Amino acid sequence: MNGIGCVRYTYNITISDNTINSAGNVTNNDLGRGIWCTGENNTITGNTVSQIWGIGILCSGSNIISNNVIVNCSDYGIKISIPSSNPNLANPIITNNLIRDTNGGISLDHGATRRDEVKGGVVSGNIIKECNDGFYGIYARLYNITYSNNCMDGGTYGIYVRASGCKLLGNTISNTVGDRIRIYDGGFTVYLIVTDNRINDVGGDGIFMSGVTYSSFMGNIITRCIDGIDETGADNYNIYLGNIVTGNSGDAYDINGANCKPPADNRSFFNIGTFA
């Protein structure tokens, strides 16, 4: 079942103040969408979407998704999927949404081979609670997106980054089963800024990364995890400055297998911050 759908490419449309609830109208073989909108410069705001067997809100392109309530969907609450035909359409703005009891929170994915053509976007001020195990609060696979001041509670990973050029600023992540921030794309991920995030009470590492280089990690507060920051498989050249890492069961910093305080690899610049 689909709730509201705009087929083909639509422009300058506003979808607002609707209530969409598919309770009793779907089966496990009827994958649907609460709101579906393609194209550019559309606005989806003030809607309530609940009990969808599928995705709460699905969009492509440079659209605004703000102030929606999305509850109890079997897939992601919000998903941006960029078409391979025109990756330059990507400049999503996703702000101040409440997503609860979904399998995943927010997904930014692509059909394009050249993800670096994506020009940017903002994901900010969203509250994501009680995602199911095996999914992510935010799945970040588009380049050059800023994720700021989001609050995530529950799920497997808080933010899973698989793209370069992203900024993670001031997010709060707690009570996840796995790593709070996980950065891994099967190769090298570069030019990340990870600053002023609050990470606590997790079943994995506070920040886990593999193949990350030319990036900065500054002013993060990480408590009650396994390793505070765990980096592997990189040439480093990263900056770690003023992080506070306390109360973890493992190492504060585990850089390529070495408990670093300061690090063994002199190519990286560290000002470790506070340990306990």
N, C-alpha and C positions, 0 to 999 in steps of 0.2 A: 504494500500500500504506500502510495505517495500522497503527501498532504498538499502542498502548494509547489508547483513546478513551472519554471520558465525555460522552455526548450530553446534549442539553438542559441544564438548569441543575442543577449538582451542588454540594453544600455539605459542607465538613468532611471531605473525602476526602484521604488521603495516598497518593501514588504514589512508591514508594521502592525503590532497590536493584535495578532492572531493567537488563538489557542488551538493547538493541534494535538489530539490524543487518539491513538489508534487502538486503545484497549479493546480486546475482543474481536478485532477485525483483521488480525494477521496470524499467520502460522510460521513455523520455522523455515518453510520453503518460499516465503513471500517477503523477500528482502526489500525494504522500502526506504524512503527518505521523508523526513518531516517537511523540510523546505529544500528545494533544489533550484539553483539559479546559476546560469552561466553568463559569460560576457564581462563587461566592465562598468565601473562607476554605479553599481547598484548598492542599495542600502537595505540591510535586514536588521530590524531593531524592535525591541519591546515585545517579542513573541515568546510564547510558552509552548514548548514541544515536549511531549512525554509519551512513554511507552511505545516507542517505535522499534520494530524489528529491523534495524538497519542504522543509518546515520541520521543524527538529528538535523544538521544543516550541512548541505554539500554545495560548494561553490568552486568556480574557477575564476582566475583573473583578479583585477584590482577592485575588490569590493569591500564594503564596510559591514562588519558584523558586530553589533554592539547591544548590550543591555538585554540579552535574551536569557531565558531560563530553560535549560535542557536537562531532562530527568529521565533516567531509566530507559536508555537506548542500548541495543545489543552491539553496536559498533561505536565509532567515535561520536562524541557530541557535536563537534565541528570538524569538518574536513575540507581543506583546500587542495584541489588537484589541478595542477597547471598542465595545459595541453601541450603536446610535443610540437604542435604546429606554430606556436608563438609563445615562447617562454617569457618574452618581454611583457606579457600581460600581468605578470605577477607583481603586485604591490599591495598585498592584503593588509587591512587594518581590522584587528580583532580585539575588542576592548570590553571590559566590564561585564562579561558574561558569567553566569553561574551554571556550572555543569556538575551533575551529581548522579551517582549510581549508574554510570555508563561503563562500557567495556574500556573505553579510552577517552581522554579529554579532548585535545586539539591535535590534529594531524595536518602538517604542511608537506605535501608530497608533489611529485612531478611526473610527467611523461616525457620530459625533454632530456636529450642527451647532454646538452650544455646547461647545467644548473647554474653556472657562473654568470649566465646572461640575465638571471633574475636580479632586478634592480634594488629590491629592498622590501620592507614591510614592517609592521609593528604588531606584536601580540602583547597586550599590557592590561593589568588590572583584573585579570580573570581569576575566578575561584573555581577550583577543580577538586572535588571531594569524592572519596570512596570509589575510585575506579577499580575494576576487577584485576586480580593478579594475572600477569602475563601481558598486560597492556601498559601504556605510558600516559602520564599526565599530559605531556607535550611531546610529540614526535616531530623533530625538526630536520627536514631534508631539503629545504630550500636555502640557497646562499643569501647572505647579506640581510638577514632578518634580525630585528631587535626584540628580545623577550624581556620584559621588565615588569616588576612588581606583581607577578602572578603568585597565587597561593595554591599549593598542591598538597593534598593530604590523602595518602593511600595509593594503591597500585603497585606495580613492580618497579618501574623507574619514574623518577620525577620528570626530568627533561632528557630525552635521548637525542643527541645532536649528531647528524650525519652530513654536515655541510660546513664549508669554510665561510669566513667573513661575518659570522654571527656575533651578536652581543647578548650576554646574559647578565642582567643588571637588577639587583635588588629583589630577586625572587625568594620565596619562602617554601621550603620543601620538607615534609616530615612524614614519618610513619609509612615509608615504602618498604617493600620486601627486598628489593635489590638496591643498586647504586642510585643515589639521589640525582646526580648529574652524570650522565654517561656520554662520552664522546668517542665515537668510533665509526669509521666509514670504509674500512678495508684497505686504506692507503694512508696518505698524509692529509691531515686537516690543518689548515693554517689560518692565521690572522683572526683568532678568537679573542674576545674580551669577556672575562668572567669576573665580575666585580660585585661586592657588597651583597652576596647571596647569604641566606640563613638556612643551614641544613642541619637537621637533628633527628635523632631517634630512628635510625634506618637499619635494615638488615644487611646492607652491603657497605661499600665505601661511600664517603661523602661525595668525592669527585673521582670518577674513574675515567682514564683516557688512554687511547692507544693510537700511536702515529700522529700525535699532535705536536706542532712546532710553530715557532714565531707567534706565540700567543701569550697573553698575560692573565694572571690569576691574582687578584688583589682585594684585600679587605673582606674576604669571605669568613664567616663564622661557622665552624663545623664542630658539632658535638654529638657524642654517643653514637658513633658509627663503627665500622671495622677500621680500615685505614682512612685517615683524613683525606689525603690526596694521593692517588695511586696512578703513576704514569708508567707506561711500558711501550717499547717498540718505536721510540722517536729519536731523532737527532737533537731533541731538546731545543736550545735557543729560546726557552720560555722564561718569563718573568714571574716570580712568586714573591709578592710583597705584602707585608702587613696582614697576613691571614691569621686568624685565631683558631687553633685546632686543639680541642680539649675533650677529655673523658672518653676517648676511643679505645676499643679493645686491642687494636693493632698498632701500626706505625702512624705517626703524625704525617710524614711524607714517605712514600715508597716510590723511589724514582729508579726505574729499570732494575728493580729487585734489591736496591740498597736503601736501608733506613737512613734517610738523609737529614742530618742536623749538625752542620750544614751538608749540602749534597756532595756526593763523590765526583759528580761530573762538573768540572770547573767551567764548562762552556755555558752553563745555565747561570743566570744571575738570580740570587736568592736574597731576600731579607725575610727570614722565615716568619717572624711574628711571635706568637705566644704558644707555648706548649704546656700541657698538664697531664 
